Amino acid sequence: MKFISALVALAAAALVSAQDACPTCLASSLQTLPLCQNLNIVMGEFDLTNTALAACLCSARDGSWIDACSGTNNCGGDIASFKSSFADNLEAAGLSC
């Protein structure tokens, strides 16, 4: 029973690690774009009134930077839907480029 408990704990830790790896990968990848390099980017915490951040996100609309995070150690299969909806989500959030 102790062995099974250890496996469950290990699996839970791996899941949490993968969930943390995805936003970290996305933020790091976004920061490789020229207009994003000097910004403190936290995925999910975008202040669209910040003109530098808005310019960064507008330059990122094509989603090519997202491809760096498609591996299973990063974001896994959900990354395709994130990429395909990224530009629409920016627009829905009120960002017009």
N, C-alpha and C positions, 0 to 999 in steps of 0.2 A: 504494500500500500504506500509506503514511503517513496518507492521508486515512481509510482504513478503521480503522486503529489509533486515530486520534483520535476517530472516531465510537464505537468500542467503549468507549474510556475515558470519553467523555461519557455514554454510556448507563449505564455502571456507576456513575458519579458520581450520575446522576439517580436510580438505583435505591436507592443508599445514602441519599440525601437523603430520598426518599419513606419509607423505612423509619424514619428518624429523625423525620420529621414526624408520623407517626401517634401514637407514644407521647407526644410533646410536646403535640400537640393534645389528646389524651385527658386528660393531666394538667392542662392549662390549663382545659379545659372542666369537669372535676371540681371544680377549685378555685373555680368560680363558685357552687357550692352553698353555702348559709349555713354548714353544719356543717363544710365543707371549706376555707374561705377561709384560715385561718391555718396550714395544714398544709403540710409539704414533701412533696409527692406525687411519687413516681417509679413509673411504671407497671411492674408486675411485682415490685415490692419492697414488699409490704404486710406490716407487722408487726401481725397481728390481736390481739396482746396489748396494743397501744396503744389505750386506750379511746376517745380522741378520733378516731383513724383508723377504728376499728370503727363509731363513731357516724356518721362521714362516709359510709362505705361502705354502711351500712344506709339512710341517707337517699338514696343513689344507686341503690338496687335497681331502680327502674323503668326506668333506662337512658335517660331522656329527654335527659340531658346528652351522651350519645354522638352524637346527631344532628348536633351542630355539627362533627363530624369526618368526615362522610360524603362530602365532596367528593373528587374525584380527586386534588387536590393534598395531601390529608391521608391518609386511610386506604383509600380506594377501596372496592371491592366486599366485602372481607372484614369490613367493619364490621357488616354485618347479622347475621352469625353471632355475632360478639362480643357485640352487643347482646342477641340472643335468649338467649344462654347466660350472661350476666353474673350474674344472680341465682342461678342454679343453681351456677355456679362459686364464688361466695362461700360458699354453703352447703356445697359439697363441700370447701372449704378450712377449714371448721370455724366459720364465722361464723354465729351464730344471732341474728336480729334480733327 
